[in-house]
Amino acid sequence: MVVVTALAGIVFGLALASPPGPMNAIIAEESVLRGWSSGFRAGLGAMLADVLFFVLALAGVVAVVDSYPAVRPLLYVVGGVLMLYFAVGAFAEARSATSFTDAGSADSTGFRKTFVLSLSNPYQIGFWLTVGVGLLEPGHLDVLAYAPAVGDLLEGTLVVQTGSPTLLVGFFAGIAVWIVAYPAALVSAGRRVDAFAPAVAALSGVVLVGFGLVFLAMGAVRLV
C-alpha cells in the first residue's frame, strides 16, 4: 500500500507538471540557452512556489483568497502582464542566440521568473484551494481524474488514500523528476542541433504571449 501510494503521488505530480504552459516554456528557454542547470533552477522556482502553497494550505491560509472575489481577476491581470514582459525577453534572446551557451551563464533569471509567475498564477492557486486541500485531508482521491485532457477517460483507474505523508512525498517527487528530466531531454536533443536554441526561445515567447493575452482577457472579463 505504501509503494502504491508513493507511485500514485509521483504519477500525480508528473501529470500536473508536464503539460505545455508558461512554466514549461520558461524551463525550455533556460535549458536550451544556458544549459541543464539553468533549466533545472527554473523548474525549481515553480516547485518552490508549490511548496509554499502547500505550507499555506496546511496552515489554512490559502483558503482566505477564496473569500475575496476580486483577488483572482487581479491575479489573472498581473500574471498576464508578467508573461507578456517575459515574452519580450524571450524574443530578444531568440534573435541573439546562435547556439547553446555554457550552463554556467550568469544571465539566468529563470528561477525568479517561474517563482513570481507561479505565485500569481490563478490556476496554481486554484489547485491548492481545491485538489491540494484534498491531498491533506484524510479520505480518497481519484488521482488520474485530474490529468489534463485525459482525466475523464482515466477516472476511477487509480484511487488512493489521501492525508498520507507518503502521497505528498510522492507528489513532490513527481514534480522533481520532471524538472530534472525535462531540461536534460532538451539539452540532449539541442546539443546535436545548435539551431534548436533560438527556435525554442522563440517558441517560449509565443507560448508566453498566448497565455499572457488569455490571462489578461480572463482578468478583464471578471473585473468588468
N, C-alpha and C positions, 0 to 999 in steps of 0.2 A: 504493500500500500504506500509506503514512504517513497519508494522508487517511482511508482506510477504518478504520485502527486508531484514529485520533483520534475519528472519528464513533462507532465501536463503544464506545469508552470513555465518550463523552457519553451514549449510549443506556443503558449500564450504570448510570452514575451517576444518571440520571433515573429509571430503573426502581427503584432502591433507595431514592431519596429521596422519591418521590411517593406511595406507598401511605398510606392513613389510619393513624394511630397517635398515640402520646402526643407525639412531637416536632412533628408537623404540627398537632396540636391546640393546642399552646402557641404555635406560629408564628401560627396563625389568630387566637387570642385577642389576642396582642400587636398584630397587624396591624389588627384592627377596632376595638380600644380606644385604640390610641396611634399608629396610622399606619404607613406603609410602613417607615420607618427602624427602628422597634421590632421589626416582624416580621422584617426582614432580619437584625437583630442576634440575634434568637432563632435563626434558621436558621444564623447564623454560629457560634453556640455549639455546635450539633450537628456542624457541619462541622469545627470546630477539634478536637473530640474524635476525629473520624475521622482528621484529620491526625496527631494524637498517637498513635493506634493504629497508623497507617501507619508512623510512625517507629519505634515499639516493635517492630512486626512485622519491619521492616527490620533491626533490631538483634537479632532473635531473642528478645526479652524476653517478648512476649505469650504465646508458647507455654508459658511457665512456669505460667500459670494452669491449663492442662490437666493439670499434674502433681499438683494438689491438688483431689481430688473435692469437698471441702466448700466450695470457693470459689464455684462457680456458684450453688448453692442460696442462699447468703448474699447474693449479688448480686441474686437474684430478690426476696428479702425486703426488702433495702434499697431496691431500685428500686420495689417495690410501696408501701412506706411513703412514699417521696418523692412518688409520683404521687398518693396519697390526700391528702397535705399540700397539694400544688399545686392539687388539685381544690377544696379548701375555699376557696382564694383565688379560683379561677375563678368559683365560685358567688357569692361575695361581690361580685365585680365585675359579675356578670350582674344582680344586684339593684340595684346603684347606677348602672350605665351607662344613659344615655338616648340617647346618640348618639356619633358619633366625637369623639375629643378631638384636640388638636393633636399632631402627630407628635413634637414635642419634649418630651413629658411626661417628667418626672423620675422617675416611678414605675416605669418599665420595668425588669423583672428577668428578662426572657425569656432573655437570653444566659446568665445564671447557671443558670437552670432547665434549659435544654436541655443545657448543658455537663455539669452534675452528673448529670442523668439518663442522658446518653449514656455517661458513664464507668462507671455502674453497670448498664448495660443488657446482660444476658447475650446477647441476640441480636446486638448490635453487636460484642461481644467475640467471640462465636462466628463471626461473619462474618470477622473479621480473623484468626482461628485457622485458618480453612479457605479460603474463597474469596480473602480478602485475601492470604494467603501465596501462593496460586496466582498472583495477579497479579504477584508479584515474581519468581517462578521462570520461567526460560525454558521455553517449551512452547506449548501451545494451550489456549484457553478457549472453551467454548460459552457466549457472552455471554447470549443471551436465555433460556437454560435456567433461569437464576436469577430471572427476572422473576416476582413474586408472582402466583399464581393461574393464569397462562397459560404457565408455564415448560415444562410437558410438551408443549404444543401447538407451541411455538416452538423446541423442541430441534433443534439441527442447522442452524438457519436462518442463524446468524451466528457463525462460528468465527474467532477472531483469535489472533495470536501474543502470548503473554504475556512478561513480563520486559522489555517495551519502555517507555521513558520516555514515549513518545507516548501509549500506552494509559493510563498513570497520570495524565498531564496531562488527557487527555480525560475520565477518570473523575471527577476533582475538578471539572473544568469543568462536567460534567453536574449535579453537586450544586449548584454555584454558580448555574447557570441556574435551578434550581428555587427556591432561596432568594431569588432576585431576582424571578422571575416570579410565584410563588405569593402572596406578600404584595401585590404590585401588583394582581393579579387580584381579591383580596379587597377591597382598598381601593377599587378602581374600581367594584365592584358595590355595596359597602356605602355609599359616599357618596351613592348615589341613594336608599337606604332606611335611615334612621337606626335603625330597629328591628332592623336586621341585627346591630348591635354587641352588645347584650345576648344575642341569640339565639345568636350564635357563642360568646360567653363561656360560656353555659350548656351548649352542646354540647361545648365543650372540657372542662368539668367532668365531664360524663357519660362522655366518652371516657377521661379520666384515671382516674375511679373504676373503670370497667370493666377497663382494663389493670392498674390497681393491685391489684384483687381477684384477677385471674388470676395476676399475678406472685406475690402472697402465697401463693396456693394451690399454685402450682408449686414455690415455695421450700419450703413446709411439707411437701409430699409427698416431696421429695428429701431433706429433713433427717431425716425420721422413719425 
